[in-house]
Amino acid sequence: VQSTVHINVSAIDYDATSRALATVLDRMQDMIHGKEEFRITDSEAAFGWHFFVVTVNAVAIEKLATLLGEEFQRIKGKGMEKKFLGWIEQRMGNSTPRFKLAIKE
C-alpha cells in the first residue's frame, strides 16, 4: 500500500481551482517522470465554498523534494508536506479565485 498525503481544499470556484491544481500536479508528474501520482475528488458545496480532497502519493512528494533540493528546502513550512503545500501555492499564484489548502490530519 502506497503512503499518501491528503490535502483538504476549500475553494470559491471548484472548476478553476481543480483545473489549476491538476495542471500544477501534472507538471510535477512530468518533472519526476511519474504516472497517476494524484487524485482529485468531486466537491461538496456549502456556504458559497466548495470542499474537496486532493490525494498525492507521498513518494512523489519525496522525489520532487529531492529533485528541487535546496529550492524546496527554502519554501516556508515545517516538514515536507507543508513545504509541498507552499510549492503548490507558489505555482497557482493569484490567477486562481480564492482557495485554501491544508493537510488533512
C-alpha positions in Angstrom: 0.0 0.0 0.0 1.4 3.3 -1.0 1.6 6.1 1.5 -0.4 9.1 0.5 -0.9 12.7 1.6 -4.4 14.1 1.7 -4.9 17.8 1.1 -8.2 19.5 2.1 -9.1 22.2 -0.4 -11.6 25.0 0.1 -12.4 27.0 -3.0 -14.8 29.6 -4.2 -14.6 28.2 -7.7 -14.3 24.4 -7.9 -13.7 24.2 -11.7 -11.0 26.8 -11.8 -9.2 25.6 -8.7 -9.4 21.9 -9.5 -8.1 22.6 -13.1 -5.2 24.8 -11.7 -4.3 22.1 -9.2 -4.4 19.4 -11.9 -2.1 21.5 -14.1 0.4 22.0 -11.2 0.3 18.3 -10.3 0.6 17.2 -13.9 3.8 19.3 -14.2 5.1 17.7 -11.0 4.4 14.2 -12.5 6.3 15.2 -15.6 9.2 16.6 -13.6 9.6 13.3 -11.6 8.6 11.0 -14.5 5.6 9.8 -12.5 2.1 8.5 -13.5 -1.2 8.6 -11.6 0.5 10.3 -8.6 -2.6 12.2 -7.6 -6.4 12.1 -7.4 -8.9 15.0 -7.0 -12.3 14.2 -5.5 -15.6 15.8 -6.5 -16.6 18.8 -4.4 -19.3 19.3 -1.8 -20.7 22.8 -1.7 -21.6 24.7 1.5 -21.8 28.4 2.4 -20.6 29.5 -1.1 -17.4 27.4 -0.9 -16.5 24.1 -2.5 -14.7 21.5 -0.4 -12.8 18.6 -1.9 -9.7 16.5 -1.3 -6.5 16.0 -3.3 -4.6 12.8 -2.6 -1.0 12.7 -3.6 1.5 9.8 -3.5 4.0 10.6 -0.7 6.8 9.1 -2.7 6.1 11.6 -5.5 6.5 14.4 -3.0 9.8 13.0 -1.8 11.0 12.7 -5.4 10.0 16.3 -6.0 11.9 17.4 -2.8 15.0 15.5 -3.9 14.8 16.9 -7.5 14.4 20.6 -6.3 16.9 20.2 -3.5 17.8 23.5 -1.8 14.9 25.3 -3.6 12.4 23.0 -1.9 14.1 23.4 1.5 13.8 27.2 1.3 10.0 27.0 1.0 8.2 28.1 4.1 6.7 25.4 6.2 7.6 22.8 8.8 8.2 19.4 7.2 7.9 18.0 3.7 4.1 18.1 3.5 3.8 21.8 4.5 6.6 22.7 2.1 4.7 20.8 -0.6 1.6 22.9 0.0 3.8 26.1 -0.3 5.2 24.8 -3.5 1.7 24.2 -4.9 0.5 27.7 -3.8 3.6 29.3 -5.4 2.7 27.7 -8.7 -1.0 28.5 -8.5 -0.3 32.2 -7.7 -3.0 34.8 -7.8 -4.6 33.6 -11.1 -6.9 31.2 -9.2 -10.0 32.6 -7.3 -9.7 32.3 -3.5 -8.7 28.9 -2.2 -7.1 27.4 0.9 -5.0 24.2 1.2 -4.5 22.3 4.4 -3.0 18.9 5.2 -5.8 16.5 6.3 -4.7 15.2 9.7 
